[in-house]
Structures are given as C-alpha cells and as structure tokens.
Amino acid sequence: MTRDWNIGSLGLDFRRDSPQSRGMAARIYQRPKNAMQSGKARTQEWLLEFAPAEAKKPDPVMGWAGSGDTQAQVTLRFASQADAQAYADKYGIAAEMHSTPPRRLKIQAYADNFR
C-alpha cells in the first residue's frame, strides 16, 4: 500500500512562529551550466538548498566527516524563481536569492586557432 505523505499528516509545523522554522535558512539559485559539457540540461530549474545547521565533525572510528544535520541532504527543485520564493514564504524559510550571472558567449571561428 502506498501513501502520499504531506506535511500536515506528519505532524510537522513549519509556520513562521513554530520552533521548527526558527533558524531555517536556505538559498535559492539556478543551477549553472556544466563547464565540461556543451549541453544545457537541468539549467532552467531553480533549487532551494538549506544552509548547514551545524559544522561537520570527524567520526571517531572511521574518520569520515559527518553531522546530524539532515536538512543538508534536502534539495528542492522548482520550475521558476517565483515558485521557490512562494514555497519559502509559505513555510517561513528565510531564503536568500542568488541571481543567475549572464551567459557570455565567446564567438570564435576555427580559423582563429591558426592566426
């Protein structure tokens, strides 16, 4: 049996005045184009990532870096900047917007390599 979970059914309260929303900071940005590839896949979506709530510390046994911050594992994708901002406002998340830098094309002919 599958069940669709929503925030209300989990008993979580993310309104501005709730204890869960205090200290929740996030950044909203648009994923940049991969410099190693020519494709532009997944560059039009907007991402909301939560800021780390605590510093990572080494595990005493294995030495791996980790923390108890589960919010760092969450990345939410949105179709537009307005949708991401509306989600952050709805759940009382202090979101910082990072604008996308303009794309600059370097138009060059193959013959320019031999001048």
C-alpha positions in Angstrom: 0.0 0.0 0.0 1.4 3.4 -0.9 0.5 6.6 0.9 1.0 10.1 -0.2 2.6 12.0 2.7 2.1 15.6 3.2 3.5 17.9 5.9 0.2 18.0 7.8 -0.1 14.2 8.1 3.4 14.0 9.5 2.6 16.4 12.3 5.2 18.9 11.3 4.5 22.6 11.7 6.7 24.9 9.6 4.9 28.2 10.1 6.9 31.3 10.9 6.2 31.1 14.7 6.9 27.4 15.1 10.1 26.0 16.7 11.0 24.0 13.6 11.1 27.1 11.4 13.5 29.1 13.7 16.9 29.2 12.3 16.0 27.5 9.0 17.9 29.4 6.4 18.2 28.5 2.7 19.4 29.7 -0.6 17.5 29.8 -3.9 19.6 29.7 -7.1 19.6 28.4 -10.6 22.0 25.6 -11.4 24.8 26.8 -13.7 25.7 25.2 -16.9 28.4 22.5 -16.6 31.7 23.9 -18.0 32.9 20.5 -19.1 29.9 19.7 -21.3 28.1 21.7 -24.0 24.6 20.6 -23.0 22.2 22.8 -21.0 20.2 20.1 -19.4 18.7 21.0 -15.9 19.9 24.6 -16.1 16.4 26.1 -16.2 15.2 24.7 -12.8 15.6 26.6 -9.6 16.9 24.9 -6.5 16.3 25.6 -2.8 19.1 24.2 -0.5 19.1 24.6 3.2 22.2 26.1 4.9 24.1 23.8 7.2 22.8 24.0 10.8 26.0 22.6 12.4 29.6 22.0 11.4 30.7 18.6 10.2 33.0 16.7 12.6 35.1 13.6 12.1 33.7 10.2 13.1 35.9 8.8 15.9 36.0 5.3 14.4 36.3 5.8 10.6 37.4 9.4 10.4 34.7 10.3 7.9 33.2 13.8 8.1 29.6 14.0 9.1 26.9 15.7 11.2 23.5 15.2 12.5 22.1 17.9 10.2 19.6 16.1 7.9 18.4 19.4 6.2 21.7 19.5 4.3 20.6 16.4 2.4 17.5 18.1 1.1 17.4 19.9 -2.3 14.1 21.1 -3.6 13.6 21.8 -7.3 11.2 24.3 -8.8 10.2 25.4 -12.3 10.5 29.1 -11.6 12.1 31.5 -9.1 8.6 32.7 -8.1 7.6 29.1 -7.1 10.7 28.7 -5.0 10.1 32.0 -3.2 6.5 31.2 -2.7 7.4 27.9 -1.1 9.9 29.5 1.2 7.4 32.2 2.2 4.6 29.6 2.8 6.8 27.6 5.2 8.6 30.5 6.9 12.0 29.7 5.5 14.5 32.6 5.4 15.6 32.3 1.8 18.4 34.2 0.2 18.1 34.7 -3.6 21.2 34.3 -5.8 20.6 35.7 -9.2 22.0 33.9 -12.3 25.0 35.5 -13.9 24.5 36.4 -17.5 25.8 33.9 -20.0 28.7 35.2 -22.1 29.4 33.5 -25.4 32.8 33.7 -27.0 32.1 33.6 -30.7 35.2 32.2 -32.4 35.9 30.6 -35.7 38.1 27.5 -36.1 40.5 29.5 -38.3 41.2 31.8 -35.3 43.3 29.0 -33.8 45.9 29.4 -36.5 46.5 33.1 -36.5 
